[in-house]
Amino acid sequence: MSNSNNGGSGDLTTALDNAVGLLSHDPRLAVEQAQEILKIYPDATKAKRIMASAFRLQGMPQKGLEILEPLHAAYRDSPDFLREIAQCYGAVGQGDKAISKLRRAVELDPGHAASWLSLGHQLAVAGDAEGSQRAFERQFEISTRHPELLDAMKLMREGKLGKAEQIVRDVLKKYPTDVTAIRMLADIGYKIGHLKDASLLLERCLELA
């Protein structure tokens, strides 16, 4: 990385992109990359946020909070930031704070699917099954590319698993690698007792994801 006027910002962008890419498969290395960035660009807030996420992914959410909490005032209206800090709060057992931040995130951006998903998980942990279901359904509505899967979800709620299964299978005939549809078919499989088939479908989801 270079801090010269000729491409310094480009070097920073590249380094940040590399650090983000490391988060999913090597968070320890993502921390090291973020630390190197901060040596040259000490005010690079994104590098700090990457480091916080990397600590959480390594099972050290408190260290993530120590980075994120001083930044909160400047990013209180950022749904992405609010989700990041909420995940850390949830991981240290502060579910009420996590839920509060996630509710604020979806209030600011009702289309923020990742925050709806995290809110669904946090409400489930808190014992709010109905609220969790609504949050998951909202996330699904936002993220699905196939409106017919919404009909399938409604049928699943009504216990009409056969009709729901047919809709999902029709989608998969056209889009055989659609992760959402495969996951729904796995859910239906579990509900009707086809556990082995459901497990294989979930493994396929993980491969595609």
Disulfide bonds with the S-S distance in Angstrom:
none
